[in-house]
């Protein structure tokens, strides 16, 4: 995949991120600051999810698909499924550990 020079984000990913923005969050908002913050949080989470999905797809494709074709054979399907499961398990473990560490740091203050 092509990458932009300035931030190394795949062009396809950037296009996807633009498409998933919420309409309400894109409009000029007259809502209270909490609503604006909530829209920004949702948008940020969608961008993170999209980025992780694309990253997982790229890694599992490279690992499991040696000769791309019109369909996946059963061993490729199994490899991709297992790769995605391992990737998500790893991501969830890292996220949980990071959240726990942040919570411990907050409790120290």
The 8 nearest C-alpha neighbors of each residue, nearest first, counted from 0:
[[1, 9, 2, 10, 11, 57, 8, 12],
 [2, 0, 9, 10, 3, 11, 8, 7],
 [3, 1, 9, 7, 8, 10, 4, 0],
 [2, 4, 7, 5, 8, 6, 9, 1],
 [3, 5, 7, 6, 2, 8, 1, 9],
 [6, 4, 3, 7, 8, 2, 9, 10],
 [5, 7, 8, 4, 3, 2, 9, 10],
 [6, 8, 2, 3, 4, 5, 9, 1],
 [9, 7, 6, 2, 3, 10, 12, 13],
 [8, 10, 2, 12, 11, 1, 0, 7],
 [9, 11, 13, 12, 2, 8, 1, 14],
 [12, 10, 14, 9, 13, 15, 0, 1],
 [13, 11, 15, 9, 14, 10, 16, 8],
 [12, 14, 16, 10, 15, 11, 17, 9],
 [13, 15, 11, 17, 12, 16, 10, 18],
 [16, 14, 12, 18, 17, 13, 11, 19],
 [17, 15, 13, 19, 18, 14, 46, 12],
 [16, 18, 14, 15, 19, 20, 13, 12],
 [17, 19, 15, 16, 20, 14, 21, 13],
 [20, 18, 16, 17, 21, 15, 45, 46],
 [21, 19, 18, 17, 42, 22, 16, 25],
 [20, 22, 24, 23, 19, 25, 42, 38],
 [23, 21, 25, 24, 20, 26, 19, 38],
 [22, 24, 21, 25, 26, 38, 28, 27],
 [23, 25, 38, 21, 22, 26, 39, 35],
 [24, 26, 22, 23, 21, 27, 20, 28],
 [27, 25, 23, 24, 28, 22, 21, 29],
 [28, 26, 25, 29, 24, 23, 30, 35],
 [27, 29, 30, 26, 35, 24, 23, 25],
 [28, 30, 31, 27, 35, 32, 26, 34],
 [29, 31, 28, 34, 32, 35, 33, 27],
 [30, 32, 33, 34, 29, 35, 28, 36],
 [31, 33, 35, 34, 36, 30, 37, 29],
 [34, 32, 36, 35, 31, 37, 30, 38],
 [35, 33, 37, 36, 32, 31, 30, 38],
 [34, 36, 32, 38, 37, 33, 39, 30],
 [35, 37, 33, 39, 34, 38, 32, 40],
 [36, 38, 34, 40, 35, 39, 33, 41],
 [39, 37, 35, 41, 24, 40, 36, 42],
 [38, 40, 42, 36, 37, 41, 43, 35],
 [39, 41, 37, 43, 38, 42, 36, 44],
 [42, 40, 44, 38, 43, 39, 45, 37],
 [41, 43, 39, 45, 40, 44, 38, 20],
 [42, 44, 40, 46, 41, 45, 39, 47],
 [43, 45, 47, 41, 46, 42, 48, 40],
 [46, 44, 48, 42, 47, 43, 49, 41],
 [45, 47, 49, 43, 44, 48, 16, 50],
 [48, 46, 44, 50, 45, 49, 51, 43],
 [49, 47, 45, 51, 50, 46, 44, 52],
 [50, 48, 46, 52, 47, 51, 45, 53],
 [49, 51, 47, 53, 48, 52, 46, 54],
 [52, 50, 54, 48, 53, 49, 55, 47],
 [53, 51, 49, 55, 54, 50, 48, 56],
 [52, 54, 56, 50, 55, 51, 57, 49],
 [53, 55, 51, 57, 56, 52, 50, 58],
 [56, 54, 52, 58, 53, 57, 51, 59],
 [57, 55, 53, 59, 54, 58, 60, 52],
 [56, 58, 60, 54, 55, 59, 53, 61],
 [59, 57, 55, 61, 60, 56, 62, 54],
 [58, 60, 62, 56, 61, 57, 82, 79],
 [59, 61, 57, 64, 63, 62, 58, 56],
 [62, 60, 58, 59, 63, 64, 57, 65],
 [61, 63, 59, 60, 58, 64, 65, 79],
 [64, 62, 60, 78, 75, 61, 59, 79],
 [65, 63, 60, 66, 61, 67, 62, 75],
 [64, 66, 63, 67, 61, 62, 60, 75],
 [65, 67, 64, 68, 63, 71, 69, 75],
 [68, 66, 64, 65, 69, 70, 71, 60],
 [69, 67, 70, 66, 71, 64, 72, 65],
 [68, 70, 67, 71, 72, 66, 64, 75],
 [71, 69, 68, 72, 67, 76, 75, 73],
 [72, 70, 75, 76, 73, 69, 68, 74],
 [71, 73, 75, 74, 76, 70, 77, 68],
 [72, 74, 76, 75, 77, 71, 78, 70],
 [73, 75, 77, 76, 72, 78, 71, 63],
 [76, 74, 78, 72, 77, 73, 71, 63],
 [77, 75, 73, 79, 74, 78, 71, 80],
 [76, 78, 74, 80, 75, 79, 81, 73],
 [77, 79, 75, 81, 76, 80, 63, 82],
 [78, 80, 82, 76, 81, 77, 59, 63],
 [81, 79, 77, 83, 82, 78, 76, 84],
 [80, 82, 84, 78, 83, 79, 77, 85],
 [81, 83, 79, 85, 84, 80, 59, 78],
 [82, 84, 86, 80, 81, 85, 79, 87],
 [83, 85, 81, 87, 82, 86, 88, 80],
 [86, 84, 88, 82, 83, 87, 89, 81],
 [85, 87, 83, 89, 84, 88, 82, 90],
 [86, 88, 90, 84, 89, 85, 91, 83],
 [89, 87, 85, 91, 90, 86, 84, 92],
 [90, 88, 92, 86, 87, 91, 85, 93],
 [89, 91, 87, 93, 92, 88, 94, 86],
 [92, 90, 94, 88, 89, 93, 87, 95],
 [93, 91, 89, 95, 94, 90, 96, 88],
 [92, 94, 96, 90, 91, 95, 97, 89],
 [95, 93, 91, 97, 92, 96, 90, 98],
 [94, 96, 98, 92, 97, 93, 91, 99],
 [97, 95, 99, 93, 98, 94, 92, 100],
 [96, 98, 100, 94, 95, 99, 93, 101],
 [99, 97, 101, 95, 100, 96, 94, 102],
 [100, 98, 102, 96, 101, 97, 95, 103],
 [99, 101, 97, 103, 98, 102, 96, 104],
 [102, 100, 98, 104, 99, 103, 105, 97],
 [101, 103, 99, 105, 104, 100, 98, 106],
 [104, 102, 106, 100, 105, 101, 99, 107],
 [103, 105, 101, 107, 102, 106, 100, 108],
 [106, 104, 102, 107, 108, 103, 101, 100],
 [105, 107, 103, 104, 108, 102, 101, 100],
 [108, 106, 104, 105, 103, 102, 101, 100],
 [107, 105, 106, 104, 103, 102, 101, 100]]
